[in-house]
Amino acid sequence: MNKKEWWGVLVVLAVSALVLYLDLKNTPVATLLAAASKIVPWRLLLTFLAMFLSFVCEAGILRVLAEKPGAAKRSWWSYQRIPLIQALFNGITPMATGGQPSQLAAMVEMGMKGGRATSLLMMKFIIYQLVVLFAYLTSFIFGFRLVATKFAGLAIFILLGFLMHLSSIILLLVAMFAHDWCRKAVAWCMRLLRKFMKKATVDKLERETLDQVEAFYRESQTLKQEKRKLAAATALTVVQLLLYYSIPYLTLWSLGLSASWANVTLMTIMIIMFMAVIPLPGASGGAEFSFQTLFASFIDQSGTLVLAMFIWRFATYFFGMLLGVIGWTFKPKKLQDAD
């Protein structure tokens, strides 16, 4: 990792340490110890296992999409390290901007050509966004009213996060299914921008945008033709997200608390929407705040709430970063695909 990425790590650790300090300062040690004594070890292990299996599913998605005549027979580790590296760079870059480039670099390292790797990542991204769209719409329909009633201030940010995700997904769908109209819309927007910005800058932006539109369209057409791959990758994506969204429920369960899986999962998706509007690496600070605010509905003891927040944050964030360091360190054998 370069110096800028190490700064990202330091920012994440500093903000997380500050949040933890503020929580622990107002929580007696005896209260924390009493909460920790309720932990059921094998249930706690399931929390981390769910996170790891979500990475396994993501690796499986890439492996399924990569299958083709002439493709090199790469090891399980070749694919498994890709989501781990993504977790590392998602965690240390603002708005998780480093995840996609790091995956591409990891795939090139294992011998895959850059164009092919980009194509696979784009197919995975399309499938992921379509499944996430369903999850977000479900949570917004069934869970937002509860949040808006109890936590009006937080609900505004969750709404912003939802609109950000929804607008990006709508743009993706437009690029996939309304190709000609999308190109015309891009051209119209660029004509408007030329009135306020330098022509050279807008020309470059237009070329890059149209390249993305063409790429999404090509990959969507490819997916339509490969229905078996599409079905398998979609099923794995559903399992991946269910595992990830279930971690807060498993965290509560490991602390001996009982709650509705559906309600906890809806709140979890709300937290993820809120994290989308936090510009710091890993949404540091905002993630912890939103978890404690929303999950106070399920936990009535402050010590247990702080401990649950720490377990959830470590399992979903720091655990992935640690695995990502291992993935970055141990590189697979480089194998070239047949032309």
Secondary structure, DSSP 8 states (H G I E B T S, - for coil): --HHHHHHHHHHHHHHHHHHHHHHHTS-HHHHHHHHTT--HHHHHHHHHHHHHHHHHHHHHHHHHH--TT-----HHHHHHHHHHHHHHHHHSBTTTTHHHHHHHHHHHTT--HHHHHHHHHHHHHHHHHHHHHHHHHHHHHHHHHHHHH-HHHHHHHHHHHHHHHHHHHHHHHHHH-HHHHHHHHHHHHHHHTTTS-HHHHHHHHHHHHHHHHHHHHHHHHHHH-HHHHHHHHHHHHHHHHHHHTHHHHHHHHTT----HHHHHHHHHHHHHHHTT--SBTTTTHHHHHHHHHHTTT---HHHHHHHHHHHHIIIIIHHHHHHHHHHHS---------
